[in-house]
Amino acid sequence: MDLSICIPTFNRNKQLDNCLNSILIASRNVKNFKFEVCISDNASQDDIIPIIDKYKKELNIKINKNKKNLGFAVNALKSINLASGKFAWFLGDDDLILPKTLEYLKKIFDENSSVEYFFINSYHLDIASLDDFPHPFDTNNLKSFKMKKISSYPKNSLVNFWDVIDPNVSWEFLIGIFLSIFKRDKWLENKKVLNLNDIEDTRVWSNFDNTCMNAKIIASAFKNSKSFICAEPLSVNLFGKREWGTLYEFVEIVRIPELIDHYKKEGLPLKQYLYCKNYSLRNFVNFFVKILIGGKKAGLQYVSFRKHVLNNLIFPYAWLSLFFFIFRKFRIMLNLNKS
C-alpha cells in the first residue's frame, strides 16, 4: 500500500461526503497507485455509514466508530491505527483533494524514494463557495475559483526537515494536519512522545499535546530526515464553519508559539528559532485583547500569564504587534478613502 489517507471525523456528514467525492474523482486519474481511506468517526450524532456505502465499491475504505467522543487527538490516532500504507496523510473531514492530486503524489513519491517527510501545500477556500454547486461537490469545478495558497514557497525542493519550519514555507508551522505526508511506521514509533493524559482531554485545544499532536510526533520522528517541500497545492482547506472558530486567535498566539518552543527543544537552530518565534507573535497584542474580551469561548482559561504572556514579551514582535495592527488599520482606511 503506497498511501493511507486518514480522516478523523465528527458531525460533518455533508463535508465528509464532499471529501470522499474529491478522493473518488482523484482516484480515477491515477494508475498503479495503491491507497486506502481510513476513517475514524468520533461518535457523530448522524450515522456516516450511508455516506461510506456510496464510495466503498470504488474506494478501499476502513472505518472505526467510537462509542463516545474521545477528543480530536485520540480520534486521529484511531484513524492512523487502521492504516497499512507506507505513507500516511491526515485530512480533515472538510478538506478536499484536487483531481490530479493522487497522480501528482505518485510522481513525487517515485522521484524521491529517500524522502520520509513531505510538506504538501494547500489552498484556502471559504466553504460557502460550494453552496451554489450540486452536492456532493465536484472538484473539477475548483478551476472556477481564485484560491489563495497557504504557502508562497516558489518551487518543489528537497531539503532537511528543519528547513520546513519557516514562515516562508507555512505560517502555521505544521499545526495543520493536512500539510504533512509522512512515513507511517516511523511516525508510529515516535507517538510515545505524547502525554497520554493530555491527549485524552476531550476539551478542544485545552493543552499543547491535544492541539499539536501531529506536529509534535513529526518533529520527533523526522528531525534528521530528508524532506520534500511540495509547492504545488494538492488539497483545499475549507474555512468558515469551524466549531473552534472562536479559538483561532488563541491557537495563533498561544499554541503556535508553544510549538516553536517545542521545535527548539527538538533541535531547531537558534537563529531560525528566533526568527520563527518572532513571526508567530506578530499579532500578539491585538489577539490577546480579543482573547480577554472573548473569555472562555476564546480560550482564556487555558492561558498562563507567565508562560504565554510574560515569557513572550522578550521578543520584539510581541511589542511591535500593536504597531503592526495600527499600521494595517491605517492602510485599510487609506485604501478606502482612495476608492
C-alpha positions in Angstrom: 0.0 0.0 0.0 1.5 3.4 -1.1 -0.6 5.8 0.9 -3.2 5.8 3.7 -5.5 8.9 3.8 -6.5 9.1 7.4 -9.7 11.1 8.1 -10.9 11.8 11.7 -14.5 12.9 11.5 -17.1 14.2 13.8 -20.6 15.6 13.0 -19.7 16.7 9.5 -21.5 14.3 7.2 -22.1 16.7 4.4 -18.4 17.8 4.4 -17.2 14.2 4.7 -19.3 13.4 1.6 -17.5 16.2 -0.3 -14.1 15.0 0.9 -14.7 11.4 -0.2 -16.1 12.5 -3.5 -12.9 14.5 -4.1 -10.8 11.4 -3.4 -13.0 9.3 -5.7 -12.5 11.9 -8.5 -8.8 11.9 -8.0 -8.6 8.1 -7.9 -10.0 7.9 -11.5 -7.0 10.0 -12.7 -4.2 7.7 -11.4 -3.0 4.2 -12.3 -0.7 1.8 -10.4 -1.0 3.7 -7.2 -2.4 1.8 -4.2 -4.1 3.8 -1.5 -6.7 3.4 1.2 -9.0 5.7 3.1 -9.1 5.2 6.9 -12.0 7.0 8.7 -12.5 7.2 12.4 -15.9 8.5 13.5 -15.9 10.2 16.9 -19.4 9.2 17.9 -21.1 11.5 15.4 -24.8 12.2 16.0 -25.8 11.2 12.5 -24.8 7.8 11.0 -22.0 8.1 8.5 -22.4 4.6 7.1 -24.8 5.6 4.3 -22.1 8.1 3.1 -19.4 5.4 3.3 -21.7 3.0 1.3 -21.7 5.4 -1.6 -18.0 5.1 -2.1 -16.9 1.7 -0.8 -17.3 0.0 -4.2 -14.7 2.2 -5.8 -12.6 3.2 -2.7 -10.8 0.9 -0.3 -12.3 2.3 3.0 -11.6 1.2 6.5 -13.8 2.6 9.3 -13.7 2.8 13.1 -16.7 4.1 15.1 -16.1 5.3 18.6 -18.8 4.6 21.2 -18.2 8.0 22.7 -16.4 11.2 21.8 -12.7 10.6 22.6 -11.5 14.1 21.6 -9.7 15.1 18.4 -6.2 13.8 19.1 -7.3 10.2 20.2 -9.7 10.0 17.3 -6.9 11.0 14.9 -4.7 8.2 16.4 -7.6 5.8 15.9 -7.7 6.7 12.1 -4.0 6.1 11.6 -4.1 2.8 13.6 -6.3 1.5 10.8 -3.7 2.3 8.2 -1.3 0.0 6.4 0.3 2.4 3.8 4.0 3.2 3.6 3.0 6.9 3.9 0.1 8.4 5.8 -1.7 11.7 5.2 -4.2 13.2 7.7 -7.1 15.0 6.0 -9.7 17.0 7.8 -13.2 15.7 7.1 -14.0 19.1 5.5 -10.8 19.1 3.3 -10.8 18.4 -0.4 -8.1 17.0 -2.7 -7.7 18.1 -6.3 -8.5 15.9 -9.3 -4.8 15.4 -10.1 -3.6 15.0 -6.5 -3.0 11.3 -6.4 -1.4 11.3 -9.8 1.0 14.0 -8.6 1.7 12.2 -5.3 2.7 9.1 -7.2 5.1 11.1 -9.3 6.9 12.8 -6.3 7.0 9.5 -4.3 8.6 7.8 -7.3 11.1 10.6 -7.8 12.0 10.9 -4.1 12.4 7.4 -2.7 14.7 8.5 0.1 12.3 11.1 1.5 10.4 10.3 4.7 8.5 13.6 5.2 6.6 15.7 2.6 5.3 19.1 3.2 2.2 19.4 1.0 0.9 22.9 0.0 -2.8 23.6 0.1 -5.4 26.2 -1.0 -7.7 28.2 1.3 -11.3 28.5 0.3 -14.5 29.7 2.1 -16.8 26.8 2.4 -19.7 29.0 1.5 -18.3 29.0 -2.1 -19.6 25.4 -2.5 -23.2 26.3 -1.8 -24.0 27.2 -5.4 -23.0 23.8 -6.7 -24.7 20.4 -6.6 -23.8 18.2 -3.6 -21.5 16.3 -3.3 -19.2 18.9 -4.7 -17.3 18.1 -8.0 -13.7 19.2 -7.6 -13.4 19.8 -11.3 -15.3 23.0 -10.5 -12.5 24.3 -8.4 -10.9 25.8 -11.5 -13.7 28.5 -11.4 -12.4 29.8 -8.1 -9.4 32.1 -7.4 -7.9 30.4 -4.5 -5.1 31.6 -2.3 -2.2 29.3 -1.5 -1.3 28.7 2.2 2.4 28.6 1.2 4.0 31.0 -1.2 7.1 28.8 -1.4 8.1 29.1 -5.1 9.2 25.6 -6.2 9.4 22.0 -5.2 12.6 21.4 -3.1 14.5 18.6 -1.5 15.5 19.9 2.0 16.4 19.0 5.5 13.5 18.8 7.9 14.2 22.0 9.8 14.1 24.0 6.6 10.4 23.3 6.5 9.9 25.2 9.8 9.9 28.6 8.3 7.1 31.2 7.8 8.1 31.4 4.2 7.0 27.7 3.9 4.0 28.0 6.2 2.9 30.5 8.8 1.1 27.5 10.5 4.4 25.7 11.2 2.7 22.3 10.5 -0.1 22.7 13.1 -2.5 22.0 10.2 -2.7 18.2 9.9 -3.4 18.4 6.2 0.0 19.9 5.4 2.1 16.7 6.1 2.6 13.3 4.5 5.0 11.1 6.3 6.4 7.6 6.6 3.8 5.9 8.7 5.9 3.3 10.6 8.4 6.0 11.8 5.6 8.3 12.9 4.0 5.5 14.9 7.3 4.6 16.6 7.5 8.2 17.9 4.0 8.6 19.2 5.4 7.7 22.6 6.4 11.4 22.9 2.8 12.3 23.6 1.4 12.9 27.1 -1.4 10.3 27.3 -3.4 12.2 29.9 -3.2 15.4 27.8 -4.4 13.8 24.5 -7.3 12.1 26.3 -8.6 15.5 27.4 -11.6 16.0 25.2 -11.8 19.8 25.6 -11.0 21.5 22.3 -7.3 22.7 22.2 -7.1 22.6 26.0 -3.4 21.7 26.1 -0.4 21.6 23.9 -0.5 17.9 23.1 -4.1 17.6 22.1 -3.6 20.7 19.8 -0.2 19.9 18.3 -0.3 16.1 18.4 0.7 15.5 14.8 3.4 18.3 14.7 4.9 17.0 18.0 5.3 13.5 16.6 6.6 14.7 13.3 9.3 16.7 14.9 10.5 13.8 16.9 10.3 11.3 14.0 11.7 13.3 11.1 14.0 16.0 12.6 17.0 14.3 11.0 15.2 13.2 7.8 15.4 14.2 4.2 12.2 16.1 3.5 10.4 17.5 0.4 8.5 20.7 0.0 5.7 20.3 -2.5 5.0 23.9 -3.6 2.1 22.7 -5.7 -1.2 22.8 -3.7 -2.7 19.3 -3.6 -5.6 20.0 -1.2 -8.2 22.6 -0.4 -8.6 23.7 3.2 -12.1 25.0 3.7 -12.8 27.6 6.3 -15.9 29.4 7.5 -17.8 26.8 9.6 -15.4 25.6 12.3 -16.6 24.6 15.7 -13.4 26.0 17.2 -13.6 29.3 15.2 -13.7 31.4 18.4 -10.3 29.8 19.4 -8.5 31.0 16.3 -6.6 33.9 18.0 -5.8 31.6 20.9 -4.2 29.0 18.7 -2.2 31.6 16.8 -0.6 33.4 19.7 -0.6 30.6 22.4 -0.3 27.2 20.8 1.8 28.1 17.7 4.5 29.9 19.9 4.5 26.9 22.1 5.0 24.7 19.1 8.0 26.8 18.1 9.5 26.4 21.6 9.0 22.6 21.2 10.8 22.6 17.9 13.8 24.4 19.6 13.9 21.5 22.2 14.0 19.0 19.3 16.8 20.8 17.5 15.6 23.8 15.6 18.7 26.1 15.2 18.7 29.1 17.4 18.8 31.7 14.7 15.8 30.1 12.9 14.0 29.7 16.3 14.3 33.4 17.0 13.0 34.3 13.5 10.1 31.9 13.7 9.2 32.8 17.3 9.1 36.5 16.5 6.9 35.8 13.4 4.5 33.8 15.5 3.9 36.8 17.8 3.2 39.3 15.0 -0.5 39.6 16.2 0.2 39.2 19.9 -1.3 42.3 21.4 -4.4 42.6 19.3 -5.2 38.9 19.5 -4.6 38.8 23.3 -7.1 41.6 23.7 -9.6 39.6 21.7 -9.0 36.6 24.0 -9.5 38.8 27.1 -12.8 40.1 25.6 -14.0 36.6 24.4 -13.2 34.9 27.8 -13.8 31.2 28.0 -15.1 31.0 24.4 -11.8 32.4 23.2 -9.6 30.1 25.3 -8.8 32.5 28.2 -9.0 29.7 30.8 -6.0 27.9 29.1 -3.8 31.0 29.1 -0.9 31.0 31.6 0.0 34.7 32.3 3.6 33.8 33.0 4.2 31.2 30.2 2.1 32.7 27.4 2.4 36.4 28.2 5.4 37.4 30.3 7.8 34.9 28.6 6.8 36.1 25.2 7.4 39.8 26.0 11.1 39.3 25.5 10.5 39.0 21.8 10.3 42.3 19.8 7.3 41.3 17.7 5.2 40.9 20.8 5.6 44.6 21.4 5.6 45.7 17.8 2.4 43.7 17.1 0.4 46.7 18.3 2.1 49.0 15.8 1.6 46.4 13.0 -2.1 46.3 13.9 -2.4 50.1 13.8 -0.5 50.3 10.5 -2.7 47.7 8.9 -5.9 49.6 10.0 -4.4 52.8 8.7 -3.6 51.3 5.4 -7.1 49.9 5.1 -8.6 53.3 5.8 -6.3 54.9 3.3 -7.3 52.5 0.6 -11.0 53.1 1.4 -10.5 56.8 1.1 -8.7 56.4 -2.3 -11.6 54.3 -3.6 
